[in-house]
Every structure is written in C-alpha cells, then in structure tokens.
C-alpha cells in the first residue's frame, strides 16, 4: 500500500482527492502497478528525501516529507496564471525588499508577479486590481522569503485612470 498523507499531492476534484476527503487517506494498491516500477520510483523518492518509508501492520507505507511537499509546490509554480475577473474597486500592491544575496529569489518573484498579470510600478513595487493574496502567500512560502514581501490593499491610488486603462477596467 502507498499512502499519501500530504494534501498537496492530490489535484483538486480528482477521484483520489474526493476519496481522501471522505476516508482520510488514499490507498493505492501496488498490485495495480508494475512492482519493479513502483519500487524503483519509491526508492528514488526516498533517496532524494521526498518520502519516508515505514513498515506498518498494513504493509509498506510511504509518507511525503516536508521537503517533498515543498518540491510539489515548486512544480505548481508553473501552473500559475494571470488573474482576471470582476474588479472589486480595490488595488493590490505588492512591494518587497529582498537583499542582493537573494537576487535569484528576487528575480523569480518579479517573474511570477508578472505571470500573475501584475503591473510593475517601480523596481520592487507591483500593482493588480485582482485579489492575489493567496498567490503572494504561496510565493513567500515557496521562495522562502516570508518577511521580505508585503501586500497592501488600497481603495485609491494616484495614477488610477492610467492603471484602469492598462488593466482594461
């Protein structure tokens, strides 16, 4: 048996995710797969520190580690999309101060903020008319920069008409 104890592994709405919500665990019977492939993949994941192998009364169980969860989050970065929708009249401002020693993280943050459709106002200030708070929280966690990134919500901004035009509002 392979057990997934990390919520993050299951795509929302998938049969496995629905089963897990109903039953609290996901059981994938090894017999449903080529045993040599399962063993090879499981050993590779364990060597990389992404899963932990445990013997239980039910058999062999693989549990995703914190490092494994973080790896899954990294893969999900590629799924980020530009935010759209009905504008609620509020502006979201993301600003950051990330030291030069973390230049790679800073550059990645800029790239992903642009991917979300944010407009760069200054070198470390981005604006969006859409609620991107969840995405910003996610980026802080995955890029390991929890204190260097701030999110503000504004009712009014100085160049509002120009921004409305940029975002087609």
C-alpha atoms as one frame of an Amber mdcrd trajectory, in Angstrom:
protein
   0.000   0.000   0.000   1.163   3.539  -0.740  -0.368   6.211   1.469  -0.481
   9.902   0.681  -0.610  11.907   3.881   0.030  15.265   2.214  -2.986  17.174
   0.878  -0.830  18.860  -1.722  -0.271  15.731  -3.825  -3.834  15.348  -4.988
  -5.304  17.517  -7.744  -8.491  19.263  -6.540 -11.589  17.419  -7.689  -9.697
  14.263  -8.637 -11.153  10.912  -7.635  -8.272  10.390  -5.228  -8.785  13.805
  -3.621 -12.523  13.161  -3.158 -11.802   9.688  -1.717  -9.269  11.183   0.697
 -11.780  13.792   1.884 -14.318  11.050   2.535 -11.993   8.448   4.075  -8.983
  10.389   5.384  -6.341   8.508   3.405  -5.560   7.351  -0.091  -4.699   3.741
  -0.697  -3.010   2.822  -3.925  -2.562  -0.929  -4.174   0.855  -1.822  -5.535
  -0.734  -4.731  -7.390  -2.320  -2.165  -9.740   1.137  -1.142 -10.982   4.267
  -2.890 -12.210   6.032  -3.734  -8.934   9.506  -3.041 -10.305   8.465   0.453
 -11.409   6.815   1.236  -8.066   9.873   0.038  -6.156  12.254   1.991  -8.386
  10.263   5.234  -8.116   9.713   4.860  -4.359  13.421   4.235  -3.730  14.385
   7.229  -5.862  11.948   9.477  -3.966  13.244   8.165  -0.636  16.907   8.756
  -1.624  16.026  12.341  -2.532  14.373  12.799   0.874  10.946  13.414  -0.644
   9.211  10.468   1.025   9.781   8.415   4.155   9.308   4.636   4.051   7.636
   2.966   7.045   6.662  -0.609   7.842   3.185  -0.844   9.395   0.737  -3.622
  10.181  -0.949  -2.777   6.864   2.287  -3.147   4.931   4.779  -0.714   3.485
   3.715   2.942   3.681   5.359   5.949   2.040   4.713   9.311   3.648   5.583
  12.568   1.909   8.136  14.633   3.846   8.181  18.408   4.301  10.893  18.532
   1.657   8.642  16.501  -0.652   5.731  18.882  -0.096   7.980  21.821  -0.953
   9.080  20.064  -4.147   5.447  19.607  -5.188   4.855  23.316  -4.536   7.750
  24.167  -6.849   6.168  22.175  -9.659   2.918  24.030  -9.108   4.671  27.360
  -9.771   4.476  26.572 -13.469   0.685  26.385 -13.209   0.309  30.000 -12.080
  -1.866  32.034 -14.418  -2.805  35.634 -14.939  -5.609  36.725 -12.621  -8.784
  38.066 -14.218 -12.338  38.613 -13.123 -14.706  41.286 -11.949 -12.913  44.209
 -10.334 -13.985  44.947  -6.752 -12.657  48.531  -6.862  -9.582  47.777  -4.752
  -5.938  47.815  -5.772  -3.440  45.232  -4.543   0.097  46.471  -4.104   2.961
  44.020  -3.652   6.227  45.533  -2.525   9.391  43.826  -1.447  12.868  44.379
  -0.095  14.973  41.320  -0.790  18.749  41.602  -0.241  21.263  41.270  -3.067
  22.459  37.921  -1.666  18.978  36.573  -2.578  18.993  38.059  -6.080  17.754
  34.797  -7.636  14.716  34.695  -5.350  14.037  38.369  -6.057  14.218  37.829
  -9.818  11.929  34.784  -9.564   9.433  36.786  -7.518   9.356  39.508 -10.191
   8.868  36.889 -12.905   5.944  35.242 -11.107   4.292  38.563 -10.240   4.380
  39.424 -13.944   2.950  35.966 -14.725   0.019  36.844 -12.450  -0.606  39.876
 -14.672   0.664  42.443 -12.195   1.968  45.755 -13.492   5.435  46.812 -12.345
   5.276  50.362 -10.971   8.811  50.546  -9.603  11.679  48.088  -9.342  10.182
  46.385  -6.287   6.535  47.509  -6.440   3.776  45.761  -8.407   0.056  46.514
  -8.654  -3.020  44.475  -9.558  -6.766  45.134  -9.457  -7.416  41.480  -8.571
  -7.154  39.581  -5.300  -3.762  37.889  -5.452  -3.315  37.397  -1.687  -3.290
  33.588  -1.919  -0.706  33.634  -4.684   1.503  36.088  -2.764   1.343  33.875
   0.334   2.269  30.882  -1.826   5.217  32.729  -3.416   6.505  33.811   0.012
   6.467  30.202   1.172   7.955  28.553  -1.878  10.655  31.200  -2.417  11.389
  31.204   1.338  11.072  34.988   1.681   8.288  35.373   4.287   9.361  38.749
   5.665  10.683  40.378   2.516   7.345  40.616   0.686   4.374  42.751   1.746
   0.869  43.019   0.321  -1.260  46.135   0.652  -4.865  46.751  -0.346  -5.734
  50.291  -1.446  -9.033  51.995  -2.206  -7.373  54.816  -4.115  -4.100  55.147
  -5.993  -2.630  58.256  -7.570  -2.497  57.116 -11.214  -5.772  55.177 -11.080
  -7.061  56.214 -14.514  -3.837  55.106 -16.180  -3.965  51.766 -14.337  -7.618
  51.244 -15.268  -6.603  51.646 -18.892  -3.666  49.228 -18.539  -5.899  46.578
 -16.943  -8.850  47.325 -19.285 -11.196  48.163 -16.407
